[in-house]
């Protein structure tokens, strides 16, 4: 006979149920563990930690309002602080695919905190009557998701984008004098500076960062105070505002009670908006990573205008092959983030009447997407972008570019410049060589007009110098 772990018996309104003897949780969590054997994915730790912060400040506020005895409140707050600090992450086993309100995870937190508080206090602490005083899953869980996502943005993704922006800006400066062929529609276009290209990438990272900072600030509007359906039944009228004020001090985020709890609890609008902004950042990063992989393609049969750090062998069969693996890692995460956002969007229509009943999976996808994108961005920055070097390929191709004929248009007109470009293409000669024969321009004029460095800035050519 196999050994079975020792158990104890816990009871709730549905009767008795065995619980692992060393578990801090009780009957409600045990039922959820038994009911939701789906993915093996628990709620993200950040959401659990946010629940701990909410419970800690709620207990302190309830003591201030005379609704909990101070020693009891302090025991609850201390236990909740431990949960917030990640000391008991292993005590939160409930699968993400659970009740749509997140009640199972919420009760898991209430039970763990009650057990810890009771041990500290030396007397019974009730998970509902005491730990959950003035609260409901329907306002606490969306609040926890908002706080967790805001924390992940502020601590992980926004700083990662800032670091990437700085690395790209450094390359923009280093490559400021490197000329290369511009490309539109995957076809040759007028010359650009490699520094301008990387400056554009830096600006994309900066724009994504600014949008995420705005999304983080918007997540500070929370559902706490609406309790079951948005009416705010049961808590003290000052409860939510005071808890939000305390959370603001602790989180460095302007946490405030939603002006309309029916909107806050009856929709996923705030989560959907934040997820869409994260998706936007992922799409910007995908453009940057994709371009960089293309610019480094080759080394002999591709563009080869930059080189990437060789961080690992690229093939199990081809000797010496090195692949843009950091670009690909980031691109795969970007694809995952787009899928995560689609999942969040798919949850939104299931917010029916007074409850958004897809909260756990929406919160899981949002927080996980932020954390994955931050990690992949940091890897891309440190192990790829910082080691990029320019090659001689970009400048070498500029002189042979047919788009140099664009500089002749203000002087010769579009049709004559086109004829020169076509003749160059058909003969395999350069635009400069053909223009010497067909344009009637002096060598000095051609030197000035067909200067690729001059073409990388605004303005019209001056035929007379």
N, C-alpha and C positions, 0 to 999 in steps of 0.2 A: 504494500500500500504506500503511495507517495505521501510525503509529509505535507500537511496543510498548515498554513500560517495560523497562528492563534487569532481569535476574534473576540470581540465583545458585542453585546447587544445594545442597540440604540433604538429609541422609539420616536415616532412623530405622529401626526394626526391619522396616518394610514396604518399604524401598528408598529410592530417590532421588525428589525432587520439586522443581520450581522454586519459588523464593521471591522476592518483590520485593527488589531489591538493597538498598534502603534500610530494609527491615523489620528490627526488632529480634527478631522471632520466627522460629521455625524450622519444621521439617517437620510437627510435630504440629499446629501452628496452621494451616499452609497446607492440610492435609487437611481440617480443620474448616471453614475458610472455603469450600473447594470443596464440601463435603458439605452444609452448612446454609445454602443460599441461600433463606431463608424470608421473613423480615420486614424485614431491614435494621435491626433493633433490637439493638444490642449490650447487654451487661450494664450495669446502672447504674454510673456512676463510683464511687459510694460502695462498692459491692461490690468493685470492683477495688482501691480504696484500702485496704479492709479486708484484702484478700489481701496487699497490700504490707506492712501492719503485721504480719500473722501471719508472713510470710516473714522479715521483718527480725528479729523477736524469736526466731524459731526458729533462725536462724543464730547469733545471739549465745548462745543457750542451748546449742546443739550445741558451740560453742567452749568454753563453761564445762565441759561434760561430757566434753571431750576427744575429740569425735567429728568435729570439723572443725578444721583448722589455723587459728589466729587470723587471719592475713592473709587467707585465703580467706573465712572467716566474715565478716570486716569488709567485704570487697569485696561480698559478697552482701547484707549488711545495709544498706550504703550505697545499693546499687542498689535494694533493696526500699523503702528510705525515699523514694527519688525516685518510685517507683510510688505509694506511699502519699500523697505530696504532690501527685499529679496531674500530674507533669511529663511523663508518657508515655501519657496517656489515648488518644491516637490510635493506639497500638500494640495496641489490644484490639478487634479487629474481629469476633470470633466472635458469631454470632447467638444470641439467647436461646433459640431453639428448637433445641436441640442434644442431646447425650447427657444423660440424666436425672440423672446424678451431677454434672454440671458439669465433667467431666474436661477437656473442650476448653478452657474458660476457665481452668481450673487450670493446664493445661500451657502455655497462652498466657502466663500469669504466670511460670511456671517458666522458660520460654524467654527471655522479655524480660529477666528479672532475671539469668539466666545470661549473656546477651550483654553487658549493661551491666557485670556484675561482671568478666567476662573482659577487657573493654577497660580496666578500672581496674587489674586485677591483672597484665595482660600475659601471661596463660596461660589455658588452656582451663578453663572452669567447666561442669560437667555439670548440666543442668536437673533430672535425676532424682536422681543420686547425691549431689549437693551441695545444690542449692536445695531439693530435696524431701526431704532427709534426715529420717527419722522421721515422715513425713506420708503421707496418702492424700487423694485427692479426696473420699473418702467422709466424712472427718472435717473437712477444711479448708473445703470449700465451705459446709456448713451453719454452721460457725463464722463464716465471713466474712459470711454472710447475717444471722446474729444480730447481729454487731458493726455491720454497715452499718445495719440497721434501728434498733438502739439509738442509733446516732449521729444518724440522721435524726430520730428522736423527740426526742432531747435537744437537738439544735442547731436544729431547724426547727419541728416541730409543737407540742411542749410550750411553747416560748416564744411561738409565734403565738397559742395559746389563752390564755396568760397576758395577752398584750397585748389580746386581744379581751375577756377578762374585765374588765380594767381599764377599757376604753372603755365597756362596758355598765354597769359599776358607776357610772361617772361620770354616765351618763345617768339611771340609777336615782336618784341624788341630785338631779340637776337637775330631774327630773320628779316629785319626791316629793309635791308639792302639787297635781298635775294630775289631776283626776278624769275618769274615762271609764266607759263601760259595759263590764262584763265580758261574756264570751261563752262559752257552752258549747253544743255541738252546732250551732255556727254561729248560735245564737239568743241574743237578749239575756238577760243574767243580771244579778246584783246589781252595784252599782258597785265599781270597783277604782281604785287609783291607778296612773297610767302608770308611776310609779317602782317600784311593786311588780312590774309586768309585766317591766320591764327588769331588776329585781333577780333575777327568776326566770331570765331569760336568762343573766345573769352567773353564777348558780349552776349552770346547765347547763354553761357553759364550764368552770367550776371543777371540777365533777364529772368531766367528760371528761378534763381535764388530770390529775387525780389518778389516774384509772384508767390513763391512758397512762404515767404515771410508774411505776406498779406493773408494767405490761407491759414497760417498758424494763428495769427491774431484773431481771425474770424472764428476759429475753433474755441476761443475763450468764452463764447456764448453757449451756455450749457442748460440742460433740461432740469437740473436739480431744483426741487421745490414743487414740481407738478404732481408728484407721487403717482397714484395709479393711472389716472386718465387725463391729467392736466389741470384738475380743479384745485389741487393743493390741499386735499383733505388730510387731516391728522397732524402735520408738523406745526410748530409755533410759527406765526406769520413772519417773524424775523429770522427764522432758521436758515433758509437758503441764502439770503443775502450775507449773513454772517459767515457761513461756511465758505461761500465764494470769496469773501474778503480774505479769509485765512489761507485758502488755496492760492490766491493771487500772491500773497507774501511768500509762500513756500515754493511756488513754481516759476516765479518770474514772468508770469503770463497774466494779463488782465482778464481774470475769470469773472464772469458776471451772469446773473440769472437771465434766462431768455425772457423777452418781454411778453411772449405769447407761448404758453406751455402746450397748447394744443398743436401748434405748429412744430414745436421742438420735439414732442414725443410722438406725434402722429405722422412724422415724415423722417426721411433720411437725408434731408436737403443739405445739412452741414457736412455730413460725411461724404455725400456724393460730390459736393463742390471741392472738398479737399482732395478727394481721390482723383478728380479730373485734373487738378493742378499738378499732382504728382505725375499723372500720365503725361501731361504737357512737358514736364521736366525730362521724363524718360525719352520722349520723342526728340527733344532737343539734343540730348546726349547721344541718342542713336545716330542722328545726323553727323555729329562731330566724330564719333567713333568710326562710323562708316566711311566718312571722307578720309580720315587718317589712315585707315586700312588700305583704301584705294591709292592714296598718294605714296604709300610705301610698297605698292605691289611690284612684283618682279622677283629678284632684283634685276634681271636682264630682259625679260619679255613683258614687263609691266611699265607703269609710270616711273617708279623709282626716284621720285623727287625728294623723298625723305627716307631716312632709315629709322627703324624702331629698335629699342634694346632687344638683344637676343636673350630671352629669359629661359628658354627650354628648347630641346630638339622638336622639330615640327612634324616629323614623319617616322613611322616605324619601318619604312622601306626605302625612302629616298634620302641618301646621305647629304648632310649639310643643309637640309631644308629648315627654314625658320618661319613660323607663321605668326600673324598678328593676334596672338592668343588673348592678350588683355582687351583688345578691341572686341573680340568675339565674346569674351566673358561678359563685358558690359552690354553688348547687343542682346545676348540671351536674357539678361536680367531685364533689359528694357522691354523685350517681348513679353516676359512674365508680368511686368507691371501693367502693360496694356491689357493683358488678360485679367489681371486682378481688378482693374478699373471696370472692365466689362462685367465682372461678377458683382461688383458693388452696384453698378447701374441696374443690373438685373434684379437686385434686391429691392430697389426703390418702389416698384409698383406693388410690392407686398406690404407696404405701409398702409394699413386699412383702418379707417375710423380713427380711434384714439391710440393706436400703437403701431410702431414700425417693427413688425415681427420677424425681421431678418437681421437683427442687430449683431449676433455673434459672428456670423460669417462676413458681414460687411466690415466690422471692426477688425477681424483677423486679417482680411485682405488689405485693408488700408495700412495698418501698422506694419505688417510684414513687408508690404511693397516699399514703404519708406525705408525700412531697415536694410532690405536687400539692395536697393538702389544706392544708398549711402555707402555700403560696403564695397560694391562693385566700382563706384565712382572713385573711392579712395585708392583701390588697387590700380585702376586705370591711370590715375594721376601719378602715383608714386613709382610704378613699375613700367609705365609706358611713356606718358607725356613728358616727364622730366628728362628722359633720355633721348628724345627725338633729335636727330641731326638733319641738316639740309645736305643734299648732294649737288653735284654739278649738272645733273640731268635737267633740272628746271630751266636754268639760264641757257643751256645749250640748245634747247628746243625753241626758245623764243624767236631767234633770228629766222628760223625756218617756218614760223607760223604765218599762215595766210591772212590771219586777222590783222596783221600789221597794216594791211591796206586800208583799214578803217581810218587811220591817221591821214590818209590822202583825201578823204571825202570832202572836208571843208574847203580844200584848195582845188581839187579836180572835179568834184561832183561824184555822186554815187555811181553813175553808169561807167565812167572812165575808171574809177577805182575798182569796180567789179571786174571789168575787162582785164585789168592788171592782175587781180587775184586769180582769175580763171586761167590766164596764161601761165602764171607761176605754177598753178596746180597741174596743168597739163604737161608742162615741160620739166617739172621737177626742180625748177630753179626757185630762188627766193623772191619775195616781193620786191626787195631792193634791186635785185639784178634786173628784173623785168621793167621796173619803173625807170631805170636809167635809160632804157630804150624807148619807152612809150609815153612817159609823162611830160617830157620837155622841161623837167625841173633840173636845177643845177645840183651838183654833188653836195654843196653846202645846204641847199634846201632839203634834199633827201636825208642828209645826216641829221638835220634838226627835226624834220617831221617824223622820221622813222626811228627816233630815239625811244626805245621801249620804256625806259625809266620815266620819260616825260609823259608817256601814255598812262601811267598808273595814278595820275592825279587829274583833277578837273581842269577844264579850260579848253580854249581853242588854239590851234596852231597859228603862228605869226609867220607868214611866208617871207616877209622882208626882214625877219629877225627882230 
